[in-house]
Amino acid sequence: MAAAGGSYGGYMVDWLLGHTTRFKAFVSHAGVFDLRSMAAETEELWFPSGSSTACRGTTRTCTRNGRPAIFVKDFKTPTLVIHGELDYRVPVGQGMQLFTSLQMEKVPSKLLLFPDEGHWILKPQNSVLWYSSFLDWIGEWLKKPAN
């Protein structure tokens, strides 16, 4: 079984990474990895101030619920991280932090960046690459026997 999500679903995938090993693979597209760091880089000001699990400004502490980043030591599941470099809602730094954390924990992972896309991948040639990479990643990990 695999799980994938984009935007809020990407945040949910990032959260699952530190809380379960039930899945064989994850795909996180444009997911929030650390609300504390995102609070200072997003153009969506309601993210850091409008949610009970979010930061209440850049100088205040985020709750544990808003920060998949604090569970990095528990990351085990192979993860494909996808992000558009022109994403101002969930800036590319969130995807980079996730990918770097996965690499530092030696979790099998791959980063797919789109330098000419925003929060969603919309250009036809990029969409083809997105879907083929997604299907290849899921297919590769679902074929492997369970540990």
Summary of the structure (lengths in Angstrom):
residues: 147
radius of gyration: 14.8
end to end distance: 13.1
largest distance: 45.7
contacts: 479
relative contact order: 0.19
helix: 42%
strand: 15%
